[in-house]
Amino acid sequence: MIAAERGNEKIAIEIKSFSDDSPVPAFHEAMGQYDNYLIALEDEEPDRMLFLAIPDCVYEGFFQEPFVQKVIARKAIKLIVYQPQTEELLLWKR
């Protein structure tokens, strides 16, 4: 996890590569870690906002599945979409 500031906001970013053959186990792992980090931040730095960073190809593919969209919406997960080769941030989604 990376801690940073974006303007006046304090943020934390959990970066995931989803490099496994199947994105499903990586998704389950990412959701569990996201929940744990969120709980830890509530105690340690409640003013820091947590984001999950994922590659653009994962966002454009697997993350468009209805179930994944439902999980993201229900858990109110904030996303950052990045391009792995250039490390460019393409989208901040709250």
C-alpha positions in Angstrom: 0.0 0.0 0.0 1.2 3.5 -0.9 0.3 6.6 1.1 0.1 9.9 -0.8 -1.6 13.2 -1.0 -3.8 14.4 -3.9 -4.4 18.1 -3.5 -5.8 18.5 0.0 -6.8 14.8 0.2 -4.8 12.1 2.0 -5.1 8.9 0.1 -3.8 5.3 0.3 -3.5 3.2 -2.8 -3.5 -0.6 -2.9 -2.0 -1.6 -6.3 -2.9 -4.9 -7.8 -1.6 -6.3 -11.1 -4.0 -9.2 -11.6 -1.2 -11.1 -13.3 -2.7 -14.5 -12.5 -4.1 -16.7 -15.3 -7.6 -16.3 -13.8 -8.7 -12.9 -12.4 -11.2 -14.5 -10.0 -8.7 -15.5 -7.3 -6.9 -12.2 -7.6 -10.2 -10.4 -7.3 -11.1 -12.3 -4.1 -7.6 -11.6 -2.6 -7.9 -7.9 -3.6 -11.3 -7.6 -2.0 -10.1 -9.2 1.3 -7.0 -7.0 1.4 -9.1 -3.9 0.6 -11.4 -4.6 3.5 -8.5 -5.2 5.9 -6.8 -2.0 4.9 -10.0 -0.1 5.2 -10.5 -1.3 8.7 -6.9 -0.5 9.6 -7.2 3.0 8.2 -10.3 3.6 10.3 -8.2 3.2 13.4 -4.8 4.6 12.3 -5.7 7.4 9.8 -9.5 7.9 9.5 -9.0 10.9 7.2 -7.1 8.9 4.6 -9.2 7.7 1.6 -8.4 4.2 0.2 -8.2 3.4 -3.5 -7.7 0.1 -5.3 -5.4 0.5 -8.4 -5.9 -1.9 -11.2 -4.5 -2.2 -14.8 -6.5 -0.7 -17.6 -6.9 -4.1 -19.3 -8.4 -5.6 -16.1 -10.8 -2.6 -15.7 -11.9 -2.8 -19.4 -12.4 -6.6 -19.2 -13.0 -8.4 -16.0 -14.2 -5.3 -14.0 -17.0 -4.8 -16.5 -18.6 -8.1 -15.5 -22.0 -7.5 -13.8 -21.0 -9.4 -10.6 -17.8 -7.4 -10.2 -19.6 -4.1 -10.9 -22.1 -5.1 -8.2 -19.4 -5.8 -5.7 -17.6 -2.5 -6.5 -20.8 -0.6 -6.1 -22.0 -2.3 -2.9 -18.7 -1.9 -1.2 -18.2 1.6 -2.6 -14.7 0.8 -3.7 -12.8 3.7 -5.1 -10.7 2.8 -8.1 -7.6 4.0 -9.9 -7.1 2.6 -13.4 -3.5 2.6 -14.6 -1.5 1.6 -17.7 1.2 -0.8 -16.5 3.8 -0.2 -19.2 3.8 3.6 -18.9 2.6 3.7 -15.2 0.2 6.4 -16.3 -3.0 7.0 -14.2 -5.9 6.9 -16.6 -9.0 7.1 -14.3 -9.8 8.1 -10.8 -13.3 6.6 -9.9 -14.9 7.3 -6.6 
